[in-house]
């Protein structure tokens, strides 16, 4: 297997007047928000089943092409049934299930932690809105586990085996700022660094007394095996 170079990036322009007069610093606020947006975008790209691989542009998500386990209900019995089905998908493989990690929304983790058994005692006391453990495995909470407007996923509970995922990551987000660049003020830019480009209107940061902030992260990933990630879709378990 080989991993080529892919990246994700965001670009924002702000006025010099705003940078000079704002308190707290608008530049720092916009920079931090831009970096956070890149991180959120990466999380969604990683888990959204509808993200297919595009050569030299982006990798497929970890759930793309995976047949999901459909939630059978919302109560404790349905959750236990669905969880057994989910973890059973690793039973006939050589994957070390003890290395698994659950990923779900904070709200779903909270509701699972509040489930009571027939004695009125919490069935899973080690999981809460901040994460914890479930069936002995770590739980990571992320709002990106809920893909809005996606009939193929909805509120997901993912079971991920990290050793089965190969990732090439530069290790962080690079943020650059310039008042001398000319940029295309569109969220679907047509300009490209190579090949043909479509004529478009460029805005000079110098001429308009503005600064452009750009955040870039170089990252790529691929599953070593098809069962590295399995998930439950449309989960709505409640106490």
Secondary structure as GFF3:
##gff-version 3
##sequence-region A 1 239
A	DSSP	beta_strand	7	15	.	.	.	ID=ss1
A	DSSP	alpha_helix	16	21	.	.	.	ID=ss2
A	DSSP	alpha_helix	26	47	.	.	.	ID=ss3
A	DSSP	beta_strand	69	70	.	.	.	ID=ss4
A	DSSP	alpha_helix	76	88	.	.	.	ID=ss5
A	DSSP	three_ten_helix	97	99	.	.	.	ID=ss6
A	DSSP	beta_strand	100	104	.	.	.	ID=ss7
A	DSSP	alpha_helix	106	113	.	.	.	ID=ss8
A	DSSP	beta_strand	127	128	.	.	.	ID=ss9
A	DSSP	beta_strand	131	134	.	.	.	ID=ss10
A	DSSP	beta_strand	137	141	.	.	.	ID=ss11
A	DSSP	three_ten_helix	143	145	.	.	.	ID=ss12
A	DSSP	beta_strand	146	147	.	.	.	ID=ss13
A	DSSP	beta_strand	154	155	.	.	.	ID=ss14
A	DSSP	beta_strand	157	161	.	.	.	ID=ss15
A	DSSP	three_ten_helix	162	164	.	.	.	ID=ss16
A	DSSP	beta_strand	165	169	.	.	.	ID=ss17
A	DSSP	beta_strand	174	178	.	.	.	ID=ss18
A	DSSP	beta_strand	182	183	.	.	.	ID=ss19
A	DSSP	beta_strand	203	204	.	.	.	ID=ss20
A	DSSP	beta_strand	210	223	.	.	.	ID=ss21
A	DSSP	beta_strand	229	233	.	.	.	ID=ss22
###
